[in-house]
């Protein structure tokens, strides 16, 4: 029972309504279930990046490896979004405006 509750909490937190200020982000779960991506992303830069993850270790100064991949390989910006519960999540914002959570950008 405790495991079920933990899974439910994790699931709802991971794919909650994310916002930057008052702007609600339109996100869906990536096809592999391990990240979030812009909702209307059939040929966007975020989708292409998620299909060709970069190999990365921890970034400079202990930064998130996804952050290093976002800025170094994709020349994109990292943004921080917040949900209604006060949780935060980082996303890579590509030049076409599409978003991908940082965990969708890299692998060990």
Backbone as a chain_set.jsonl record, in Angstrom:
{"seq": "XXXXXXXXXXXXXXXXXXXXXXXXXXXXXXXXXXXXXXXXXXXXXXXXXXXXXXXXXXXXXXXXXXXXXXXXXXXXXXXXXXXXXXXXXXXXXXXXXXXXXXXXXXXX", "coords": {"N": [[0.821, -1.191, 0.0], [1.93, 1.25, 0.832], [3.866, 1.55, -1.146], [2.313, 1.89, -3.435], [1.126, 4.364, -2.87], [3.405, 5.994, -2.855], [4.199, 5.739, -5.539], [2.007, 6.929, -6.807], [2.224, 9.557, -5.811], [4.725, 10.284, -6.869], [4.197, 10.104, -9.614], [2.179, 12.046, -10.007], [3.541, 14.348, -9.272], [5.639, 14.453, -11.085], [4.465, 14.892, -13.606], [2.904, 17.177, -13.31], [1.094, 20.321, -13.498], [3.089, 22.593, -14.975], [4.662, 25.775, -14.684], [5.974, 28.908, -15.825], [6.398, 31.67, -14.208], [3.345, 33.15, -14.698], [2.732, 31.782, -16.95], [1.502, 28.882, -18.298], [2.947, 25.779, -19.031], [2.703, 23.689, -21.832], [2.946, 20.469, -21.741], [3.862, 17.045, -22.369], [4.317, 13.576, -21.579], [7.369, 12.057, -22.519], [7.865, 9.659, -25.163], [9.302, 7.452, -24.224], [8.804, 7.574, -21.579], [10.47, 8.774, -19.712], [10.882, 11.495, -19.52], [9.776, 14.942, -20.016], [8.142, 16.747, -22.609], [7.459, 19.343, -25.042], [4.034, 19.757, -25.852], [2.868, 19.905, -28.53], [4.751, 18.702, -30.5], [5.866, 17.547, -33.108], [7.881, 17.628, -34.996], [9.851, 19.101, -33.809], [12.788, 20.791, -32.392], [13.296, 19.885, -29.801], [12.271, 17.272, -29.789], [13.967, 16.02, -31.65], [16.389, 16.251, -30.253], [15.829, 14.64, -28.039], [15.8, 12.152, -29.167], [18.385, 11.684, -29.836], [20.341, 11.425, -27.641], [23.015, 12.91, -25.809], [26.19, 11.778, -24.674], [27.208, 12.263, -21.373], [28.973, 13.438, -18.527], [28.858, 14.665, -15.166], [28.278, 18.109, -15.293], [30.278, 21.187, -15.617], [31.472, 22.447, -12.523], [29.734, 20.934, -11.051], [27.192, 21.025, -12.155], [23.936, 20.124, -13.459], [24.02, 17.41, -15.66], [22.334, 17.446, -17.912], [21.884, 20.155, -18.225], [24.395, 21.065, -19.017], [24.6, 19.73, -21.487], [22.444, 20.892, -22.833], [23.18, 23.626, -23.085], [25.794, 23.488, -24.212], [25.85, 21.596, -26.438], [23.474, 22.088, -27.81], [23.169, 24.77, -27.896], [21.209, 26.152, -26.502], [18.868, 27.449, -24.034], [18.536, 27.145, -20.471], [15.698, 26.78, -18.473], [13.77, 27.283, -15.51], [10.975, 25.79, -14.18], [7.948, 25.9, -12.214], [5.687, 24.048, -10.158], [2.277, 23.841, -8.874], [2.552, 22.899, -6.305], [4.919, 23.877, -5.45], [7.166, 22.617, -6.326], [10.097, 22.272, -8.401], [11.398, 22.133, -11.756], [13.768, 21.625, -14.32], [14.174, 22.74, -17.664], [15.162, 22.469, -21.082], [15.158, 25.043, -23.342], [14.659, 25.336, -26.637], [15.695, 26.939, -29.747], [13.451, 27.074, -31.368], [11.445, 27.361, -29.59], [10.484, 25.08, -28.399], [10.335, 22.705, -25.662], [12.193, 20.569, -23.462], [12.546, 18.376, -20.798], [15.458, 18.322, -18.743], [16.462, 15.759, -18.2], [15.922, 14.332, -20.45], [17.908, 14.731, -22.273], [20.462, 13.589, -22.074], [22.775, 10.841, -21.467], [24.631, 8.408, -19.514]], "CA": [[0.0, 0.0, 0.0], [2.816, 2.413, 0.881], [4.504, 1.655, -2.45], [1.318, 2.446, -4.342], [0.997, 5.784, -2.556], [4.614, 6.649, -3.329], [4.144, 5.777, -7.003], [1.0, 7.93, -7.158], [2.793, 10.869, -5.526], [5.771, 10.55, -7.836], [3.586, 10.304, -10.927], [1.472, 13.316, -10.079], [4.511, 15.436, -9.177], [6.47, 14.497, -12.286], [3.734, 15.421, -14.745], [1.967, 18.178, -12.822], [1.037, 21.528, -14.319], [4.301, 23.379, -14.802], [4.513, 27.166, -15.112], [7.048, 29.885, -15.686], [5.584, 32.819, -13.824], [1.93, 32.796, -14.866], [2.593, 31.048, -18.212], [1.41, 27.428, -18.162], [3.653, 25.043, -20.077], [1.941, 22.58, -22.397], [3.899, 19.364, -21.798], [3.407, 15.656, -22.316], [5.366, 12.611, -21.257], [8.11, 11.541, -23.677], [7.421, 8.312, -25.538], [9.952, 6.433, -23.396], [8.315, 7.749, -20.215], [11.486, 9.252, -18.77], [11.062, 12.948, -19.552], [8.638, 15.734, -20.475], [8.44, 17.454, -23.854], [6.373, 20.201, -25.505], [2.869, 18.981, -26.282], [2.714, 19.862, -29.986], [6.142, 18.605, -30.933], [5.989, 16.42, -34.034], [9.174, 17.717, -35.681], [10.57, 20.201, -33.163], [14.174, 20.549, -31.987], [13.294, 19.096, -28.56], [12.068, 15.868, -30.16], [15.21, 15.545, -32.269], [17.389, 16.121, -29.185], [15.477, 13.501, -27.183], [16.074, 10.93, -29.921], [19.837, 11.569, -30.001], [20.912, 11.887, -26.376], [24.462, 13.062, -25.755], [26.859, 11.178, -23.528], [27.679, 13.351, -20.533], [29.217, 13.288, -17.108], [28.397, 15.859, -14.47], [28.778, 19.317, -15.938], [31.269, 21.974, -14.888], [31.021, 22.974, -11.235], [28.696, 20.083, -10.48], [25.878, 21.315, -12.726], [23.168, 19.021, -14.014], [24.556, 17.04, -16.985], [21.404, 17.897, -18.946], [22.111, 21.587, -18.397], [25.612, 21.196, -19.821], [24.266, 19.295, -22.855], [21.537, 21.899, -23.391], [23.89, 24.844, -23.473], [26.989, 23.22, -25.015], [25.595, 20.909, -27.705], [22.289, 22.589, -28.509], [23.2, 26.242, -27.87], [19.878, 26.523, -26.033], [18.846, 27.992, -22.685], [17.899, 26.369, -19.415], [14.697, 27.517, -17.712], [13.244, 26.586, -14.339], [9.522, 25.907, -14.054], [7.439, 25.553, -10.893], [4.314, 23.54, -10.154], [1.429, 24.423, -7.83], [3.0, 22.422, -4.996], [6.194, 24.514, -5.151], [8.269, 21.841, -6.892], [10.731, 22.866, -9.574], [11.961, 21.239, -12.754], [14.525, 22.378, -15.312], [13.903, 22.401, -19.055], [15.964, 23.08, -22.131], [14.304, 25.754, -24.297], [15.349, 25.388, -27.92], [15.47, 28.168, -30.516], [12.099, 27.073, -31.937], [10.506, 27.518, -28.478], [10.106, 23.794, -27.807], [10.924, 22.41, -24.363], [12.473, 19.186, -23.096], [13.158, 18.313, -19.473], [16.897, 18.058, -18.898], [16.766, 14.331, -18.162], [15.718, 13.78, -21.778], [18.983, 15.172, -23.16], [21.777, 12.97, -21.903], [22.925, 9.508, -20.859], [25.993, 8.199, -18.996]], "C": [[0.867, 1.258, 0.0], [3.497, 2.632, -0.464], [3.554, 2.292, -3.462], [1.159, 3.939, -4.111], [2.221, 6.548, -3.056], [4.625, 6.771, -4.845], [3.154, 6.845, -7.458], [1.539, 9.339, -6.923], [3.855, 11.242, -6.537], [5.172, 10.871, -9.2], [2.915, 11.66, -11.029], [2.439, 14.486, -10.006], [5.299, 15.574, -10.474], [5.746, 15.147, -13.455], [2.615, 16.351, -14.316], [1.905, 19.333, -13.825], [2.245, 22.393, -14.004], [4.102, 24.763, -15.383], [5.841, 27.902, -14.993], [6.325, 31.201, -15.441], [4.121, 32.416, -13.909], [1.685, 31.998, -16.152], [2.602, 29.54, -17.96], [2.116, 26.775, -19.343], [2.801, 23.866, -20.545], [2.91, 21.432, -22.66], [3.197, 18.025, -21.803], [4.603, 14.782, -21.958], [6.043, 12.161, -22.55], [7.681, 10.101, -23.952], [8.073, 7.22, -24.703], [9.581, 6.564, -21.915], [9.292, 8.369, -19.245], [11.663, 10.767, -18.747], [9.754, 13.619, -19.973], [9.076, 16.559, -21.68], [7.239, 18.314, -24.225], [5.262, 19.367, -26.125], [2.772, 18.829, -27.796], [4.083, 19.825, -30.649], [6.314, 17.406, -31.863], [7.306, 16.449, -34.811], [10.03, 18.831, -35.083], [11.993, 19.8, -32.767], [14.255, 19.711, -30.71], [13.134, 17.607, -28.863], [13.343, 15.286, -30.765], [16.29, 15.326, -31.211], [17.099, 14.911, -28.306], [15.779, 12.167, -27.861], [17.565, 10.673, -30.103], [20.525, 12.12, -28.755], [22.434, 11.917, -26.456], [25.009, 12.327, -24.541], [27.429, 12.314, -22.69], [27.951, 12.876, -19.127], [28.658, 14.539, -16.446], [29.062, 17.073, -15.102], [29.766, 20.088, -15.088], [30.69, 22.529, -13.587], [29.911, 22.17, -10.609], [27.305, 20.357, -11.027], [25.218, 20.04, -13.237], [23.742, 18.683, -15.391], [23.646, 17.482, -18.125], [21.561, 19.377, -19.245], [23.331, 21.827, -19.273], [25.341, 20.804, -21.271], [23.404, 20.348, -23.549], [22.308, 23.1, -23.917], [25.056, 24.581, -24.423], [26.663, 22.652, -26.396], [24.447, 21.52, -28.508], [22.225, 24.114, -28.566], [21.83, 26.8, -27.472], [19.979, 27.04, -24.595], [18.121, 27.083, -21.719], [16.915, 27.274, -18.672], [14.221, 26.644, -16.555], [11.748, 26.852, -14.255], [9.112, 25.445, -12.659], [6.022, 24.999, -11.035], [3.555, 24.144, -8.975], [1.843, 24.01, -6.428], [4.34, 23.035, -4.591], [7.4, 23.734, -5.649], [8.84, 22.534, -8.112], [11.268, 21.782, -10.5], [12.655, 22.102, -13.799], [14.257, 21.826, -16.708], [14.898, 23.098, -19.958], [14.977, 23.735, -23.102], [15.111, 25.966, -25.571], [14.953, 26.64, -28.701], [14.087, 28.228, -31.167], [11.023, 27.195, -30.85], [10.101, 26.21, -27.825], [10.913, 23.531, -26.543], [11.125, 20.919, -24.174], [13.086, 19.21, -21.709], [14.599, 17.836, -19.62], [17.247, 16.586, -18.894], [16.55, 13.657, -19.523], [16.838, 14.077, -22.753], [20.249, 14.351, -23.121], [21.671, 11.547, -21.363], [24.352, 9.387, -20.382], [26.851, 7.583, -20.054]], "O": [[0.591, 2.212, -0.727], [3.688, 3.774, -0.882], [3.964, 3.14, -4.255], [1.068, 4.704, -5.071], [2.085, 7.633, -3.621], [5.022, 7.807, -5.378], [3.437, 7.588, -8.399], [1.33, 10.224, -7.753], [3.894, 12.376, -7.014], [5.603, 11.815, -9.862], [3.066, 12.352, -12.036], [2.188, 15.523, -10.62], [5.592, 16.687, -10.911], [6.363, 15.886, -14.223], [1.519, 16.326, -14.876], [2.576, 19.317, -14.858], [2.396, 22.869, -12.879], [3.468, 24.93, -16.424], [6.699, 27.563, -14.179], [5.718, 31.771, -16.349], [3.7, 31.453, -13.268], [0.556, 31.583, -16.416], [3.588, 28.991, -17.471], [1.917, 27.158, -20.496], [2.244, 23.135, -19.727], [3.61, 21.42, -23.673], [2.08, 17.889, -21.304], [5.753, 15.214, -22.032], [5.375, 11.913, -23.554], [7.19, 9.414, -23.057], [7.47, 6.168, -24.488], [10.002, 5.749, -21.094], [8.983, 8.485, -18.059], [12.519, 11.271, -18.019], [8.758, 12.951, -20.25], [10.218, 17.01, -21.764], [6.124, 18.049, -23.777], [5.52, 18.394, -26.833], [2.608, 17.713, -28.288], [4.513, 20.793, -31.275], [6.843, 16.372, -31.457], [7.793, 15.402, -35.238], [10.843, 19.434, -35.783], [12.352, 18.623, -32.802], [15.179, 18.913, -30.552], [13.8, 16.775, -28.247], [13.745, 14.176, -30.418], [17.02, 14.337, -31.262], [18.026, 14.227, -27.872], [15.99, 11.161, -27.183], [17.966, 9.572, -30.48], [21.201, 13.147, -28.807], [23.055, 11.061, -27.086], [24.356, 12.266, -23.499], [28.06, 13.226, -23.224], [27.246, 12.016, -18.6], [28.05, 15.378, -17.111], [30.256, 17.06, -15.405], [30.063, 19.691, -13.961], [29.561, 23.018, -13.557], [29.211, 22.663, -9.724], [26.32, 19.951, -10.41], [25.872, 19.013, -13.419], [23.932, 19.582, -16.21], [24.131, 17.854, -19.193], [21.39, 19.807, -20.386], [23.313, 22.681, -20.159], [25.806, 21.481, -22.188], [23.617, 20.654, -24.722], [22.111, 23.534, -25.052], [25.287, 25.364, -25.345], [27.142, 23.164, -27.408], [24.45, 21.475, -29.739], [21.338, 24.682, -29.203], [21.361, 27.789, -28.033], [21.065, 27.061, -24.016], [17.21, 26.346, -22.097], [17.256, 28.393, -18.291], [14.269, 25.416, -16.627], [11.311, 28.003, -14.26], [9.835, 24.694, -12.005], [5.26, 25.416, -11.906], [4.132, 24.876, -8.17], [1.519, 24.698, -5.46], [4.847, 22.747, -3.507], [8.538, 24.143, -5.42], [8.145, 23.299, -8.781], [11.553, 20.662, -10.075], [12.18, 23.19, -14.125], [14.131, 20.618, -16.907], [15.409, 24.172, -19.642], [14.075, 23.077, -23.621], [16.113, 26.681, -25.578], [13.986, 27.317, -28.35], [13.601, 29.314, -31.483], [9.83, 27.141, -31.15], [9.435, 26.226, -26.79], [12.015, 24.052, -26.367], [10.338, 20.105, -24.659], [14.027, 19.962, -21.453], [14.917, 17.045, -20.508], [18.229, 16.188, -19.521], [16.966, 12.514, -19.712], [16.748, 13.724, -23.929], [21.045, 14.412, -24.058], [20.626, 11.119, -20.875], [25.208, 10.172, -20.792], [28.032, 7.326, -19.819]]}, "num_chains": 1, "name": "protein.A"}
